[in-house]
Every structure is written in structure tokens, then in C-alpha cells.
Amino acid sequence: MNGWRRKGATMLAGFEQQEAAVLRGLVSQLEDMLRARSDEAPQDELSELTGIRTGPTESPNDPVLSRLLPDFHRLDPDNPSKEDLDSAAALRSLHEPQLLDAKVGVAAVVMDTLPRDGGEVRLTFEQADAWLSALNDVRLALGTALDVTEDMPDELPDDDPRAPHLGVYHWLTWVQESLVQAMTE
């Protein structure tokens, strides 16, 4: 990939077969995780009648999902009150289904617009915005899994099992930055 470029209202980039496979694989894994979390939502007869879905009341145990689906209400870690705990649970239950839908939706845009065997990608501004969100989610997930911190070096020793994946993280950062630059030209 040589980076995104803008032609009128279209964002263009070419992906090699391996690049497309890596990105599609990561987005697909993330989409599977999000769908599994969505499937954990409690089934409620009232929500089936009204169409108003509810989600889990507790944050995910998985650190990656916890990073992607943060609490909607910050608790005082030293002294969480019952009211704060109830508020956090209620907010999660009300808003998590829509957040999951949005994240799965942007992942689907990437999967629909990125050719399986690589090739040219042509995006509208709306699709490009979805790509930015999906790339951000994949970077957050991978960064959490790799324990990326601000003071982490750009390269890790060869014997560090995270070393090959850190290169993918940096590549995703570059793809995202390139798209942002093309959109703002």
C-alpha cells in the first residue's frame, strides 16, 4: 500500500493481497468478538415487543472488549456508592447494544469494501469515516492485547513474542493516519 489519496470526493488506496488478508483477518476477529458480546445480552420479552434492546449490566471481563466497551459512568475506585453502581449498570444496559451495532457496522463496511485478494479500494466520505472507526477499534484491540504504552519502543527484541505483531500495529497506525490526511486535503 502506498497510502490513501483523494480524488474529488473519493478516497483511493491499493492493498496488496497480504495486506488485505491481514486487515480482513483482524477486522473479522474483532467483529466476531463484538457479536459474541452482543449475544450475551439478556433476552427480554418487553424488548422483543418494543424493539428497545438492553445489554449486559456488567463490563466485559476480557481486557480487549473492556477497552472497546468502556464504562459509561466513572466510578470512584476507592468508594463506589450503590447509586453509582446502579447508574453504571443502567447506562451500560441501555447504551451498549447501540455501541455494539455501530462497531459491527463499521467493521462490515471494511469487509464489504476491501477486496479479499487485495486491489483498489474506493471509498465515499461516509465509508472512509467508517474505515477510520474500524481501524481505530482494531488498533485499540491489538494495542491492548500487546500492552502498548507510550514509552514502548518502536521495535521490540526478536525474542519478544509481541515483536511481529507490533509491526502490524504500526502499519495500522500508518494506514489510519494516511486516510485522515487524504480526507482533510
GROMACS elastic network, one bead per residue, 0.5 to 0.9 nm:
[ bonds ]
;  ai    aj funct       b0    kb
    1     4     6  0.82440   500
    1    13     6  0.69098   500
    1    14     6  0.54969   500
    1    15     6  0.50170   500
    1    16     6  0.63994   500
    1    19     6  0.77102   500
    1   175     6  0.85539   500
    2     5     6  0.89906   500
    2    13     6  0.72057   500
    2    14     6  0.70970   500
    2    15     6  0.82627   500
    3    12     6  0.84621   500
    3    13     6  0.61219   500
    3    14     6  0.78125   500
    3   174     6  0.82304   500
    3   175     6  0.66621   500
    3   178     6  0.56292   500
    3   179     6  0.74525   500
    3   182     6  0.86870   500
    4    11     6  0.64873   500
    4    12     6  0.55145   500
    4    14     6  0.80123   500
    4   175     6  0.76495   500
    4   178     6  0.55203   500
    4   179     6  0.53507   500
    4   180     6  0.86393   500
    4   181     6  0.80137   500
    4   182     6  0.59125   500
    4   183     6  0.87653   500
    5    10     6  0.84189   500
    5    11     6  0.57420   500
    5    12     6  0.52888   500
    5    13     6  0.65369   500
    5   178     6  0.80197   500
    5   179     6  0.75719   500
    5   181     6  0.83062   500
    5   182     6  0.51305   500
    5   183     6  0.81196   500
    5   185     6  0.88704   500
    6     9     6  0.69998   500
    6    10     6  0.57528   500
    6    12     6  0.60984   500
    6    13     6  0.89351   500
    6   179     6  0.89061   500
    6   182     6  0.53224   500
    6   183     6  0.67437   500
    6   184     6  0.89972   500
    6   185     6  0.73813   500
    7    10     6  0.52533   500
    7    11     6  0.63488   500
    7    12     6  0.72341   500
    8    11     6  0.80938   500
    9   123     6  0.84862   500
    9   124     6  0.64042   500
    9   125     6  0.67074   500
    9   183     6  0.86704   500
   10   122     6  0.63304   500
   10   123     6  0.54788   500
   10   124     6  0.51150   500
   10   125     6  0.68042   500
   10   128     6  0.87312   500
   10   183     6  0.87596   500
   11   121     6  0.78625   500
   11   122     6  0.56737   500
   11   124     6  0.64784   500
   11   125     6  0.73550   500
   11   128     6  0.70709   500
   11   179     6  0.77045   500
   11   182     6  0.69201   500
   11   183     6  0.71400   500
   12   120     6  0.70125   500
   12   121     6  0.56427   500
   12   123     6  0.65800   500
   12   182     6  0.87829   500
   13   119     6  0.82286   500
   13   120     6  0.56974   500
   13   121     6  0.53110   500
   13   122     6  0.69367   500
   13   123     6  0.89354   500
   13   179     6  0.89738   500
   14   118     6  0.73270   500
   14   119     6  0.52181   500
   14   121     6  0.59952   500
   14   122     6  0.88928   500
   15    18     6  0.80249   500
   15    19     6  0.58658   500
   15    20     6  0.58357   500
   15   114     6  0.82131   500
   15   115     6  0.83933   500
   15   117     6  0.86478   500
   15   119     6  0.51630   500
   15   120     6  0.63690   500
   15   121     6  0.75212   500
   16    19     6  0.51785   500
   16    20     6  0.61799   500
   16    21     6  0.85798   500
   16   117     6  0.76271   500
   16   119     6  0.63257   500
   16   120     6  0.89647   500
   17    20     6  0.51932   500
   17    21     6  0.61353   500
   17    22     6  0.87018   500
   17   115     6  0.85991   500
   17   116     6  0.74919   500
   17   119     6  0.72794   500
   18    22     6  0.61622   500
   18    23     6  0.86014   500
   18   117     6  0.79333   500
   18   118     6  0.73966   500
   19    22     6  0.52085   500
   19    23     6  0.61649   500
   19    24     6  0.84214   500
   19   118     6  0.71940   500
   20    23     6  0.52182   500
   20    24     6  0.58270   500
   20    25     6  0.82561   500
   20   114     6  0.68113   500
   20   115     6  0.70270   500
   20   116     6  0.63728   500
   20   117     6  0.65985   500
   20   118     6  0.50853   500
   20   119     6  0.82067   500
   21    24     6  0.51825   500
   21    25     6  0.58746   500
   21    26     6  0.85569   500
   21   116     6  0.67317   500
   21   117     6  0.72135   500
   21   118     6  0.75936   500
   22    25     6  0.51313   500
   22    26     6  0.62309   500
   22    27     6  0.86246   500
   22   168     6  0.84763   500
   23    26     6  0.52321   500
   23    27     6  0.61026   500
   23    28     6  0.84008   500
   23   110     6  0.88646   500
   23   114     6  0.87609   500
   23   135     6  0.89040   500
   23   138     6  0.88879   500
   23   172     6  0.83653   500
   24    27     6  0.51703   500
   24    28     6  0.58782   500
   24    29     6  0.84993   500
   24   110     6  0.77376   500
   24   111     6  0.63676   500
   24   114     6  0.75943   500
   24   115     6  0.89773   500
   24   116     6  0.75410   500
   25    28     6  0.51109   500
   25    29     6  0.61519   500
   25    30     6  0.86143   500
   26    29     6  0.51661   500
   26    30     6  0.62056   500
   26    31     6  0.85500   500
   26   138     6  0.67592   500
   26   142     6  0.87023   500
   27    30     6  0.50897   500
   27    31     6  0.60333   500
   27    32     6  0.85918   500
   27   107     6  0.60750   500
   27   108     6  0.85258   500
   27   110     6  0.77047   500
   27   111     6  0.75156   500
   27   134     6  0.74438   500
   27   135     6  0.81929   500
   27   137     6  0.87037   500
   27   138     6  0.65221   500
   28    32     6  0.61559   500
   28    33     6  0.86754   500
   28   107     6  0.75503   500
   28   108     6  0.86760   500
   28   111     6  0.77583   500
   29    32     6  0.50966   500
   29    33     6  0.63177   500
   29    34     6  0.87299   500
   30    33     6  0.51041   500
   30    34     6  0.62422   500
   30    35     6  0.86157   500
   30   104     6  0.84710   500
   30   107     6  0.80366   500
   30   137     6  0.80868   500
   30   138     6  0.68649   500
   30   141     6  0.77527   500
   31    34     6  0.51338   500
   31    35     6  0.60979   500
   31    36     6  0.85568   500
   31   103     6  0.78458   500
   31   104     6  0.57173   500
   31   105     6  0.89866   500
   31   107     6  0.63854   500
   31   108     6  0.80768   500
   32    35     6  0.51308   500
   32    36     6  0.61019   500
   32    37     6  0.86249   500
   32   104     6  0.87817   500
   33    36     6  0.51643   500
   33    37     6  0.63128   500
   33    38     6  0.86919   500
   33    65     6  0.76610   500
   34    37     6  0.50962   500
   34    38     6  0.62079   500
   34    39     6  0.86808   500
   34    65     6  0.76783   500
   34   100     6  0.63699   500
   34   101     6  0.87235   500
   34   103     6  0.76781   500
   34   104     6  0.67790   500
   35    39     6  0.61775   500
   35    40     6  0.87877   500
   35   100     6  0.76966   500
   35   101     6  0.88018   500
   35   104     6  0.73855   500
   36    39     6  0.50314   500
   36    40     6  0.65762   500
   37    40     6  0.51911   500
   37    41     6  0.72115   500
   37    56     6  0.87237   500
   37    60     6  0.80708   500
   37    65     6  0.83080   500
   37   100     6  0.82291   500
   38    41     6  0.55951   500
   38    55     6  0.74340   500
   38    56     6  0.85876   500
   38    96     6  0.85656   500
   38    97     6  0.68618   500
   38   100     6  0.67876   500
   38   101     6  0.85342   500
   39    42     6  0.82183   500
   40    43     6  0.87888   500
   40    55     6  0.78274   500
   40    56     6  0.70208   500
   41    53     6  0.85960   500
   41    54     6  0.67813   500
   41    56     6  0.51742   500
   41    57     6  0.88448   500
   41    93     6  0.85812   500
   41    97     6  0.81893   500
   42    53     6  0.89644   500
   42    54     6  0.70131   500
   42    55     6  0.63904   500
   42    56     6  0.65137   500
   43    47     6  0.77989   500
   43    48     6  0.82114   500
   43    53     6  0.86286   500
   43    54     6  0.81819   500
   43    55     6  0.89482   500
   44    47     6  0.52972   500
   44    48     6  0.64734   500
   44    49     6  0.89235   500
   44    53     6  0.80184   500
   44    54     6  0.79044   500
   45    48     6  0.50685   500
   45    49     6  0.63899   500
   45    50     6  0.87312   500
   46    49     6  0.51080   500
   46    50     6  0.60627   500
   46    51     6  0.80051   500
   46    52     6  0.79330   500
   46    53     6  0.87639   500
   47    50     6  0.50895   500
   47    51     6  0.51292   500
   47    53     6  0.51798   500
   47    54     6  0.71753   500
   48    51     6  0.53740   500
   48    52     6  0.73354   500
   48    53     6  0.75936   500
   49    52     6  0.80990   500
   50    53     6  0.82566   500
   52    94     6  0.86646   500
   53    93     6  0.84696   500
   53    94     6  0.74222   500
   53    97     6  0.67474   500
   53    98     6  0.86874   500
   54    57     6  0.87148   500
   54    92     6  0.85213   500
   54    93     6  0.50587   500
   54    94     6  0.53998   500
   54    95     6  0.77457   500
   54    96     6  0.77368   500
   54    97     6  0.65131   500
   55    58     6  0.89346   500
   55    92     6  0.67472   500
   55    94     6  0.63799   500
   55    95     6  0.74600   500
   55    96     6  0.57938   500
   55    97     6  0.55968   500
   56    59     6  0.74983   500
   56    60     6  0.87241   500
   56    89     6  0.79034   500
   56    92     6  0.67998   500
   56    93     6  0.52551   500
   56    94     6  0.87770   500
   56    96     6  0.76957   500
   56    97     6  0.87329   500
   57    86     6  0.89240   500
   57    88     6  0.77764   500
   57    90     6  0.64548   500
   57    91     6  0.80047   500
   57    92     6  0.56260   500
   57    94     6  0.87226   500
   58    61     6  0.86649   500
   58    71     6  0.87798   500
   58    88     6  0.83666   500
   58    89     6  0.61325   500
   58    92     6  0.72865   500
   58    93     6  0.81693   500
   59    62     6  0.88751   500
   59    65     6  0.85252   500
   59    66     6  0.63760   500
   59    69     6  0.74660   500
   59    70     6  0.72665   500
   59    71     6  0.66709   500
   59    89     6  0.83688   500
   59    92     6  0.76803   500
   60    63     6  0.74290   500
   60    64     6  0.86625   500
   60    65     6  0.59959   500
   60    66     6  0.51765   500
   60    67     6  0.89569   500
   60    69     6  0.76699   500
   60    70     6  0.87092   500
   61    64     6  0.87514   500
   61    65     6  0.75898   500
   61    66     6  0.66820   500
   62    65     6  0.54026   500
   62    66     6  0.59563   500
   62    67     6  0.86198   500
   63    67     6  0.61055   500
   63    68     6  0.86695   500
   63   141     6  0.87095   500
   63   144     6  0.71133   500
   63   145     6  0.78033   500
   64    67     6  0.51592   500
   64    68     6  0.63679   500
   64    69     6  0.85840   500
   64   140     6  0.77157   500
   64   141     6  0.52187   500
   64   142     6  0.79443   500
   64   143     6  0.87398   500
   64   144     6  0.58347   500
   64   145     6  0.65427   500
   65    69     6  0.57894   500
   65    70     6  0.81368   500
   65   141     6  0.75718   500
   66    69     6  0.50821   500
   66    70     6  0.55229   500
   66    71     6  0.81015   500
   67    70     6  0.55928   500
   67   140     6  0.71858   500
   67   141     6  0.72970   500
   67   144     6  0.73671   500
   68   137     6  0.68029   500
   68   140     6  0.71024   500
   68   141     6  0.71099   500
   69    72     6  0.85758   500
   69    92     6  0.89659   500
   69    96     6  0.74029   500
   69    99     6  0.77933   500
   69   100     6  0.81948   500
   70    73     6  0.87853   500
   70    92     6  0.88972   500
   71    74     6  0.65451   500
   71    75     6  0.87338   500
   71    88     6  0.67936   500
   71    89     6  0.86626   500
   71    91     6  0.83304   500
   71    92     6  0.68210   500
   72    87     6  0.88967   500
   72    88     6  0.62605   500
   72    89     6  0.87036   500
   72    91     6  0.61131   500
   72    92     6  0.62229   500
   72    95     6  0.82562   500
   72    96     6  0.89101   500
   73    84     6  0.77023   500
   73    85     6  0.86568   500
   73    87     6  0.70499   500
   73    89     6  0.85875   500
   73    91     6  0.72727   500
   73    92     6  0.83989   500
   74    77     6  0.86533   500
   74    84     6  0.82001   500
   74    88     6  0.75035   500
   75    78     6  0.85915   500
   75    79     6  0.80395   500
   75    80     6  0.56951   500
   75    81     6  0.81905   500
   75    84     6  0.64200   500
   75    85     6  0.73321   500
   75    88     6  0.78320   500
   76    79     6  0.53913   500
   76    80     6  0.50141   500
   76    81     6  0.80246   500
   76    84     6  0.84188   500
   77    80     6  0.60805   500
   80    83     6  0.82638   500
   80    84     6  0.62567   500
   80    85     6  0.66694   500
   81    84     6  0.51553   500
   81    85     6  0.62777   500
   81    86     6  0.86060   500
   82    85     6  0.50444   500
   82    86     6  0.60574   500
   82    87     6  0.84982   500
   83    86     6  0.50535   500
   83    87     6  0.60317   500
   83    88     6  0.85581   500
   84    87     6  0.50089   500
   84    88     6  0.60863   500
   84    89     6  0.85567   500
   85    88     6  0.51873   500
   85    89     6  0.62057   500
   85    90     6  0.86068   500
   86    89     6  0.51511   500
   86    90     6  0.60801   500
   86    91     6  0.85590   500
   87    90     6  0.51128   500
   87    91     6  0.60224   500
   87    92     6  0.84852   500
   88    91     6  0.52572   500
   88    92     6  0.61434   500
   88    93     6  0.85532   500
   89    92     6  0.52284   500
   89    93     6  0.60914   500
   89    94     6  0.86539   500
   90    93     6  0.50752   500
   90    94     6  0.61727   500
   90    95     6  0.86005   500
   91    94     6  0.51851   500
   91    95     6  0.59685   500
   91    96     6  0.79499   500
   92    95     6  0.53695   500
   92    96     6  0.53000   500
   92    97     6  0.84950   500
   93    96     6  0.60216   500
   93    97     6  0.75738   500
   94    97     6  0.70767   500
   94    98     6  0.82340   500
   95    98     6  0.56265   500
   95    99     6  0.64074   500
   95   100     6  0.88078   500
   96   100     6  0.60319   500
   96   101     6  0.85214   500
   97   100     6  0.51456   500
   97   101     6  0.61833   500
   97   102     6  0.86834   500
   98   102     6  0.61607   500
   98   103     6  0.86454   500
   99   102     6  0.51150   500
   99   103     6  0.62303   500
   99   104     6  0.85947   500
  100   103     6  0.51465   500
  100   104     6  0.60403   500
  100   105     6  0.83137   500
  101   104     6  0.52013   500
  101   105     6  0.58722   500
  101   106     6  0.86926   500
  102   106     6  0.63131   500
  102   107     6  0.86405   500
  103   106     6  0.53798   500
  103   107     6  0.62894   500
  103   108     6  0.86760   500
  103   130     6  0.89609   500
  103   133     6  0.77049   500
  103   134     6  0.69786   500
  103   137     6  0.78267   500
  104   107     6  0.50825   500
  104   108     6  0.61868   500
  104   109     6  0.88369   500
  104   134     6  0.85908   500
  105   108     6  0.50847   500
  105   109     6  0.64943   500
  105   130     6  0.80623   500
  105   134     6  0.88627   500
  106   109     6  0.50652   500
  106   110     6  0.65964   500
  106   111     6  0.88035   500
  106   127     6  0.82335   500
  106   129     6  0.85399   500
  106   131     6  0.65004   500
  106   132     6  0.85998   500
  106   133     6  0.65986   500
  106   134     6  0.55139   500
  107   110     6  0.52718   500
  107   111     6  0.63410   500
  107   112     6  0.86613   500
  107   130     6  0.76680   500
  107   131     6  0.75930   500
  107   133     6  0.83598   500
  107   134     6  0.54447   500
  107   135     6  0.85911   500
  107   137     6  0.89355   500
  108   112     6  0.59688   500
  108   113     6  0.85376   500
  108   134     6  0.89260   500
  109   112     6  0.50627   500
  109   113     6  0.60838   500
  109   114     6  0.84054   500
  109   127     6  0.66574   500
  109   130     6  0.66059   500
  109   131     6  0.70690   500
  109   134     6  0.85803   500
  110   113     6  0.53025   500
  110   114     6  0.57910   500
  110   127     6  0.80996   500
  110   130     6  0.75471   500
  110   131     6  0.59359   500
  110   134     6  0.73461   500
  110   135     6  0.89144   500
  111   114     6  0.55971   500
  111   115     6  0.78505   500
  111   116     6  0.82853   500
  112   115     6  0.76363   500
  113   121     6  0.64345   500
  113   122     6  0.75316   500
  113   123     6  0.76406   500
  113   127     6  0.84727   500
  114   117     6  0.85514   500
  114   118     6  0.70116   500
  114   119     6  0.78379   500
  114   120     6  0.79541   500
  114   121     6  0.60422   500
  114   122     6  0.88333   500
  115   118     6  0.50202   500
  115   119     6  0.61227   500
  115   120     6  0.75970   500
  115   121     6  0.74204   500
  116   119     6  0.84010   500
  118   121     6  0.85642   500
  122   127     6  0.89615   500
  122   128     6  0.89464   500
  123   126     6  0.77132   500
  123   127     6  0.54137   500
  123   128     6  0.56075   500
  123   131     6  0.89067   500
  124   127     6  0.51231   500
  124   128     6  0.60105   500
  124   129     6  0.85142   500
  125   129     6  0.60880   500
  125   130     6  0.86221   500
  125   183     6  0.75294   500
  126   129     6  0.51368   500
  126   130     6  0.63940   500
  126   131     6  0.87435   500
  127   131     6  0.61926   500
  127   132     6  0.86928   500
  128   132     6  0.62466   500
  128   133     6  0.87317   500
  128   179     6  0.75266   500
  128   180     6  0.87641   500
  128   183     6  0.79737   500
  129   132     6  0.50853   500
  129   133     6  0.64276   500
  129   134     6  0.87214   500
  129   180     6  0.89427   500
  129   183     6  0.89840   500
  130   133     6  0.51530   500
  130   134     6  0.61703   500
  130   135     6  0.85220   500
  131   134     6  0.50522   500
  131   135     6  0.59077   500
  131   136     6  0.83538   500
  131   176     6  0.82203   500
  131   179     6  0.86296   500
  132   135     6  0.51400   500
  132   136     6  0.60418   500
  132   137     6  0.86044   500
  132   176     6  0.61838   500
  132   177     6  0.89373   500
  132   179     6  0.74816   500
  132   180     6  0.76991   500
  133   136     6  0.50651   500
  133   137     6  0.62279   500
  133   138     6  0.87163   500
  134   137     6  0.50250   500
  134   138     6  0.61902   500
  134   139     6  0.85389   500
  135   138     6  0.50971   500
  135   139     6  0.60498   500
  135   140     6  0.85015   500
  135   172     6  0.69143   500
  135   173     6  0.80958   500
  135   175     6  0.82239   500
  135   176     6  0.63621   500
  136   139     6  0.50862   500
  136   140     6  0.60704   500
  136   141     6  0.85463   500
  136   172     6  0.86069   500
  136   173     6  0.83601   500
  136   176     6  0.75887   500
  137   140     6  0.50850   500
  137   141     6  0.61151   500
  137   142     6  0.85572   500
  138   141     6  0.50793   500
  138   142     6  0.60283   500
  138   143     6  0.82794   500
  138   169     6  0.87836   500
  138   172     6  0.82140   500
  139   142     6  0.51335   500
  139   143     6  0.56961   500
  139   144     6  0.82885   500
  139   169     6  0.63072   500
  139   170     6  0.88611   500
  139   172     6  0.66871   500
  139   173     6  0.72056   500
  140   143     6  0.50557   500
  140   144     6  0.59823   500
  140   145     6  0.85131   500
  141   144     6  0.52302   500
  141   145     6  0.62089   500
  141   146     6  0.86437   500
  142   145     6  0.50293   500
  142   146     6  0.60598   500
  142   147     6  0.83342   500
  142   148     6  0.84240   500
  142   165     6  0.81543   500
  142   166     6  0.85624   500
  142   168     6  0.88413   500
  142   169     6  0.67280   500
  143   146     6  0.51012   500
  143   147     6  0.57774   500
  143   149     6  0.81308   500
  143   166     6  0.82792   500
  143   169     6  0.69938   500
  144   148     6  0.63726   500
  145   148     6  0.79159   500
  146   162     6  0.62121   500
  146   165     6  0.76944   500
  146   166     6  0.73900   500
  147   152     6  0.89752   500
  148   151     6  0.83545   500
  148   152     6  0.63462   500
  148   166     6  0.83920   500
  149   152     6  0.52766   500
  149   153     6  0.89035   500
  150   153     6  0.84253   500
  152   155     6  0.82305   500
  152   156     6  0.83935   500
  153   156     6  0.65702   500
  154   166     6  0.78982   500
  154   167     6  0.83319   500
  154   170     6  0.81538   500
  155   158     6  0.87615   500
  155   163     6  0.68040   500
  155   166     6  0.73505   500
  155   167     6  0.77311   500
  156   159     6  0.81643   500
  156   160     6  0.63649   500
  156   161     6  0.89110   500
  156   162     6  0.74923   500
  156   163     6  0.51576   500
  156   164     6  0.86123   500
  156   166     6  0.78758   500
  157   160     6  0.54720   500
  157   161     6  0.87993   500
  157   163     6  0.67089   500
  158   161     6  0.76595   500
  158   162     6  0.88487   500
  158   163     6  0.62660   500
  158   164     6  0.82961   500
  159   162     6  0.86448   500
  159   163     6  0.76824   500
  160   163     6  0.55181   500
  160   164     6  0.86094   500
  161   164     6  0.72257   500
  161   165     6  0.81549   500
  162   165     6  0.54019   500
  162   166     6  0.61132   500
  163   166     6  0.52554   500
  163   167     6  0.69235   500
  164   167     6  0.55762   500
  164   168     6  0.70562   500
  165   168     6  0.50970   500
  165   169     6  0.63581   500
  165   170     6  0.88012   500
  166   170     6  0.62770   500
  166   171     6  0.85899   500
  167   170     6  0.51263   500
  167   171     6  0.61625   500
  167   172     6  0.86556   500
  168   172     6  0.61521   500
  168   173     6  0.85739   500
  169   172     6  0.51777   500
  169   173     6  0.62931   500
  169   174     6  0.87665   500
  170   174     6  0.62830   500
  170   175     6  0.87243   500
  171   174     6  0.50446   500
  171   175     6  0.62070   500
  171   176     6  0.86328   500
  172   175     6  0.50120   500
  172   176     6  0.61288   500
  172   177     6  0.84976   500
  173   176     6  0.52092   500
  173   177     6  0.60981   500
  173   178     6  0.85170   500
  174   177     6  0.50233   500
  174   178     6  0.59305   500
  174   179     6  0.85169   500
  175   178     6  0.51503   500
  175   179     6  0.62646   500
  175   180     6  0.87477   500
  176   179     6  0.51884   500
  176   180     6  0.62984   500
  176   181     6  0.87334   500
  177   180     6  0.50908   500
  177   181     6  0.62180   500
  177   182     6  0.86541   500
  178   181     6  0.51536   500
  178   182     6  0.62205   500
  178   183     6  0.86727   500
  179   182     6  0.50877   500
  179   183     6  0.61429   500
  179   184     6  0.86700   500
  180   183     6  0.51785   500
  180   184     6  0.62932   500
  180   185     6  0.88226   500
  181   184     6  0.52633   500
  181   185     6  0.63044   500
  182   185     6  0.54042   500
